[in-house]
Protein backbone atom coordinates (compact mmCIF):
# COMPACT_ATOMS: atom_id res chain seq x y z
CA UNK A 1 0.00 0.00 0.00
CA UNK A 2 1.36 3.37 -0.99
CA UNK A 3 1.46 6.18 1.54
CA UNK A 4 -1.11 8.10 -0.49
CA UNK A 5 -3.50 5.13 -0.27
CA UNK A 6 -2.90 4.92 3.47
CA UNK A 7 -3.54 8.64 3.91
CA UNK A 8 -6.73 8.37 1.88
CA UNK A 9 -7.97 5.43 3.96
CA UNK A 10 -7.14 7.29 7.15
CA UNK A 11 -8.92 10.40 5.91
CA UNK A 12 -11.94 8.25 5.04
CA UNK A 13 -12.01 6.75 8.55
CA UNK A 14 -11.93 10.20 10.13
CA UNK A 15 -14.68 11.44 7.81
CA UNK A 16 -16.83 8.39 8.61
CA UNK A 17 -16.41 8.95 12.33
CA UNK A 18 -17.32 12.61 11.96
CA UNK A 19 -20.46 11.63 10.00
CA UNK A 20 -21.41 9.10 12.71
CA UNK A 21 -21.16 11.63 15.54
CA UNK A 22 -24.78 12.85 15.30
CA UNK A 23 -26.07 9.26 15.35
CA UNK A 24 -23.87 8.43 18.33
CA UNK A 25 -25.15 11.54 20.09
CA UNK A 26 -28.76 10.58 19.34
CA UNK A 27 -28.17 7.15 20.89
CA UNK A 28 -26.86 8.82 24.06
CA UNK A 29 -29.73 11.32 24.10
CA UNK A 30 -32.32 8.56 23.67
CA UNK A 31 -30.89 6.71 26.67
CA UNK A 32 -30.81 9.96 28.65
CA UNK A 33 -34.47 10.68 27.84
CA UNK A 34 -35.50 7.14 28.78
CA UNK A 35 -33.72 7.55 32.10
CA UNK A 36 -35.24 10.96 32.87
CA UNK A 37 -38.75 9.77 32.01
CA UNK A 38 -38.83 6.72 34.27
CA UNK A 39 -35.51 6.44 36.16
CA UNK A 40 -34.88 3.21 34.27
CA UNK A 41 -31.54 1.71 35.33
CA UNK A 42 -31.27 -0.10 31.98
CA UNK A 43 -31.43 3.27 30.23
CA UNK A 44 -28.77 4.67 32.56
CA UNK A 45 -26.58 1.64 31.85
CA UNK A 46 -27.12 2.19 28.13
CA UNK A 47 -26.17 5.86 28.48
CA UNK A 48 -23.00 4.90 30.33
CA UNK A 49 -22.11 2.23 27.75
CA UNK A 50 -22.71 4.52 24.76
CA UNK A 51 -20.67 7.30 26.36
CA UNK A 52 -17.89 4.83 27.14
CA UNK A 53 -17.76 3.78 23.47
CA UNK A 54 -17.94 7.39 22.28
CA UNK A 55 -15.19 8.48 24.67
CA UNK A 56 -12.82 5.82 23.37
CA UNK A 57 -13.56 6.38 19.70
CA UNK A 58 -13.48 10.17 19.94
CA UNK A 59 -10.07 10.03 21.59
CA UNK A 60 -8.73 7.77 18.84
CA UNK A 61 -9.99 10.09 16.11
CA UNK A 62 -8.64 13.25 17.71
CA UNK A 63 -11.87 14.69 19.09
CA UNK A 64 -10.46 15.11 22.59
CA UNK A 65 -13.14 17.47 23.88
CA UNK A 66 -15.93 15.12 22.84
CA UNK A 67 -14.03 12.19 24.33
CA UNK A 68 -13.50 14.03 27.61
CA UNK A 69 -17.14 15.08 27.73
CA UNK A 70 -18.42 11.56 27.11
CA UNK A 71 -15.97 10.19 29.68
CA UNK A 72 -17.20 12.69 32.27
CA UNK A 73 -20.74 11.34 31.77
CA UNK A 74 -19.49 7.80 32.17
CA UNK A 75 -17.63 8.71 35.38
CA UNK A 76 -20.60 10.63 36.75
CA UNK A 77 -22.81 7.56 36.33
CA UNK A 78 -20.13 5.47 38.05
CA UNK A 79 -20.08 7.92 40.97
CA UNK A 80 -23.85 7.70 41.22
CA UNK A 81 -23.73 3.90 41.29
CA UNK A 82 -21.07 3.86 44.01
CA UNK A 83 -23.09 6.24 46.18
CA UNK A 84 -20.72 9.21 45.82
CA UNK A 85 -23.63 11.30 44.55
CA UNK A 86 -26.36 10.50 47.01
CA UNK A 87 -29.11 12.81 45.81
CA UNK A 88 -30.80 11.63 42.59
CA UNK A 89 -31.92 15.19 41.77
CA UNK A 90 -28.36 16.54 42.05
CA UNK A 91 -27.16 13.65 39.90
CA UNK A 92 -29.77 14.36 37.25
CA UNK A 93 -28.90 18.07 37.19
CA UNK A 94 -25.18 17.35 36.85
CA UNK A 95 -25.82 14.74 34.20
CA UNK A 96 -28.02 17.13 32.25
CA UNK A 97 -25.26 19.76 32.19
CA UNK A 98 -22.79 17.18 30.90
CA UNK A 99 -25.25 15.94 28.26
CA UNK A 100 -25.83 19.51 27.06
CA UNK A 101 -22.09 20.08 26.76
CA UNK A 102 -21.62 16.85 24.81
CA UNK A 103 -24.46 17.84 22.50
CA UNK A 104 -22.96 21.30 21.91
CA UNK A 105 -19.52 19.84 21.16
CA UNK A 106 -20.96 17.40 18.61
CA UNK A 107 -23.03 20.16 16.98
CA UNK A 108 -19.92 22.37 16.78
CA UNK A 109 -18.07 19.60 14.93
CA UNK A 110 -21.05 19.09 12.64
CA UNK A 111 -21.26 22.77 11.78
CA UNK A 112 -17.52 22.96 11.26
CA UNK A 113 -17.69 20.03 8.82
CA UNK A 114 -20.17 21.76 6.53
N, C-alpha and C positions, 0 to 999 in steps of 0.2 A: 504494500500500500504506500503510495506516495504521500508526502507530507501534505500536499494540497488536498488529497482525498481525506486524510485524517482531519484536517482543519474543517473541511466541509461537513464531515460527519459530526464533529464536535459542535459546530455551529448549529447544525440541525437538532441535536439533542437539547441544546440551550433554548432554541426557539420552541421546540415541543414542550419543554417544561414551562416556559413563559406562557404558552397558550393554555396549558392545563391549570394554571394558577386559579383562574376564576372558578373552575369546576371543583378544585380542591377546597377553595374557600366556601363554596356552596355546601359541600359535604359537611364541613365544620359548622357552618351556620345552621344547617338542618338539625344536626345533633344538639346544638345549643338551644334552638327553639323547642325541640322535643323535651329537653331537660327543663327549661323554664316553664313550660306548660304543665308538666305533671311530675316534676322532680324524679324522673325516671333514671335509675342508676345505670341502666343499659345505655341510655342516651349519653350520660356523662362519661361512661367508659368509651363509647364510640367517639365522643369529642376528644378525649384524651388520646386515643389511638390515632385518629386522623391528624391531630396536631403533632404527635410524635413522628409520624411518617413525613409530614410536611416540613417539620424542623430539620430532619435529616436530609431530605432531598434539597431543600432550599439552601442549606449550607454547602452541599456538594456543588450546586450550580451557581454559587456566588451571590445568592440573595440573603446576605447575612442578617439584615434587619428582619426580614420575614421569618427566617429560621429562629432568630432570638425571640421574636414575638410568639411564634407557635410553641417554642420550648417553654416560655413563661406560662402559657396556658396549661401545658402539660404538668409543670411543676406546681402550679396553683392547685390543680385537681389532686395531685399527690399530697399536698399539704392538707387539703380538706379531708382526704381519706385517712390520714394519720392523726387527725384531730388537732392539728396546729392552727386551723381556722375553725373555731368552735361554732360561730354564729352563721347559720346558712344564709341569712340575708346579707351579711358582710361578704361572704364568699361570692354570692351571686353578683353583688355590685362590683367587686374586684374583677370577677370573671368577665362581666359585661364590658368593663373598660378595656381589658386585654383583647377581647373579641373585636371591639370597635377599632382598636389600633391595628390589629391584624388585617381587618377589612380595608382600612385606609391604605396600608402599605401595599396590599395586593392591587387596589384600584390605582394607586400611583404608578405601579409598574405597568399596569394595563394601559393607562393613558400615555405613559412614556413610550410604549411600544408602537403606538399608532402614529 
